[in-house]
Amino acid sequence: MADRNVLRAAAASAAAGCTVAGMVAVTVAVAAGPGPGLTGYVSEAGVTDSRYAGAYRIGVLALAAALLLLAAALPPALRTAAALLVAGAAGTGLSAAVTCSTGCPLPPFEAATVADLVHGGASIAATAAVVFAMVAVLLSPAAGRALRRVAAVGAALALPLSGAIGLAMLLVGRGGVVGVLERLLLTVAAGWGLATAAVLGLAHRRS
């Protein structure tokens, strides 16, 4: 049991490190890349003609690793949340492997290529899996008070943001509204992951 707690504590620490490294790399790529700023998607930093595409992909892969490590750090009783995080990691990794075309067009307002649909679908599925993982932790009594409190804050922010993004993409399309909401949701997801990793790391070390 002690050895398992040590391994889970190490996984939680590594998850926190990968989250920070991934967010820094993606933020640099988005801020310094050729994208249209807040009116575009974050994924536009990863298009092939961007000088920062490599940094973007490395950052996204680091975030995928963070989700896997966070799943490994969760207590065994939180199998549903762990499975959702693994699914989120798979979607995140796929979104890094398949880049979108310039502008990352998505229906219904823009004509999209197969790569655009794969990239967009993987990104959306990955984000949804992380949000549902928050809900799974929140609804599990075995998670403990600290983890459920962090999950409650994350879900309270992420669920309305997710709904707003979905409606905006269907009713408005690509633009400043979706761009800002997307960045807020990704920040909430990363913040939840970082806070959850910190709580898990402390709990496993005490055990």
C-alpha positions, 0 to 999 in steps of 0.5 A: 500500500505504501509503495502504491501511494508513493507511485501515485504521489509521483504521478500526481507531481508529474501530472502537475509538472506536465500541466504547467509545461503544456500550458506554458508551451501552448500559451507561447505558441498562441500568443506569438504565433500567426493566429488571429488572436482572441477571434480564432481557435487555440488550435490555429497555433498548430497549423503547419505554416506556423513557426510555433507549430512544434511548440504547440504540439509539444505543449498539447502532448504534454497536456495529454501526458498530464491527463494520463498521469492524473488518471494514474494518481486517482484512488482506485475507487474513482475508476470512472473518472480515471477512464474519462481522463484516459479518454481525454488523453487519447483525444488530446493526443489525436488532436496534436497528431492531426492538425487542422488547416488554416483557420481550423474551419468547422461546420455549419458556417465553414467548409471543413476538410477531413483533417479539420473534422478529425482535429475538431472532433478529437479536441471537443471529445477530449475537453468533454471527457475532462469536464465529465471527469470533474463531474464523476469526481464530484459525484463520488463519495469515495473521492473525499472532501478536498477532491470533491470541492475542487471538482465542484468549482471546476464543474460549476465553471466548466459546464456553463462554459461548455454549453455556451461554446456549443451554442455559440459555435452553432449560432454564431460560428468562429469569432471573438465570442467562441475564442474567448469562451474556449480559452476560458474553458481550457484555463478552467480545465487546466486549473482543475487538473493542477489543483487536483494533482496538488490535492492528490500529491499531498494526500498520498504523501500523508498516507 
